[in-house]
Amino acid sequence: MPREYPRAWRVGEQIQRELSELIRSEVRDPRVGMVTVMGVDLSADLAHAKVYVSSLDPAHDLDEAVAALNRAAGFLRGRLGRRLRIRTVPELRFLRDDSVERGVRLTHLIDEVVAKERGGGGSSDTEDG
């Protein structure tokens, strides 16, 4: 019977929490800004981690923030190693997560369709002649 919470998942959750705190408190690069760690995907051997980040500020250049975080990955890995009690601290690779932006865009599209249906819903029903 497989375990319900595999170790890679549990360690990934812990890395997500710790990285969120480290980025907020210890990264001084102004290009990073206020990014949110959305998720961490760990390899099965816990040697590599893909860290997905997003920003709630639409004016923020997320690509620049991701590049700055990738440059600071060694620093963050070292700080992470001091906080976690694991044998191997994974190599960090930061990636852009567009799911928040896609969700906002879909919400706007749905709102537009609903507004159009409420405003012009009777035009096709009255053209029987």
Residue pairs with C-beta under 8 A, 6 or more apart in sequence:
7 46
8 42
8 43
8 44
8 46
9 42
11 42
11 46
11 84
11 86
12 39
12 40
12 41
12 42
12 49
13 40
14 84
15 40
15 42
15 49
15 51
15 80
15 84
15 90
16 37
16 39
16 40
16 51
18 80
18 83
18 84
19 37
19 40
19 51
19 76
19 80
19 92
20 36
20 37
22 76
22 79
22 80
22 83
23 32
23 35
23 37
23 69
23 76
26 79
27 68
27 69
27 72
27 75
27 76
29 68
29 71
29 72
31 61
31 64
31 65
31 67
31 68
32 65
32 68
32 69
32 72
33 55
33 57
33 60
33 65
34 55
34 56
34 57
34 60
35 53
35 54
35 55
35 60
35 62
35 65
35 69
36 53
36 54
36 55
36 56
37 51
37 52
37 53
38 52
38 53
38 54
38 97
38 99
38 100
39 51
39 52
39 97
40 49
40 50
40 51
40 52
41 49
41 50
41 52
42 48
42 49
42 90
43 49
43 90
46 86
46 88
46 90
47 88
47 90
47 91
48 90
48 91
48 93
49 90
49 91
49 92
49 93
50 93
50 95
51 69
51 92
51 93
51 94
51 95
52 94
52 95
52 96
52 97
53 62
53 65
53 66
53 69
53 94
53 95
53 96
53 97
54 62
54 96
54 97
54 98
54 99
54 100
54 101
55 62
55 65
56 100
58 101
62 96
63 96
66 94
66 95
66 96
69 76
69 94
70 93
70 94
73 91
73 92
73 93
73 94
76 92
77 89
77 90
77 91
77 92
78 89
80 89
80 92
81 89
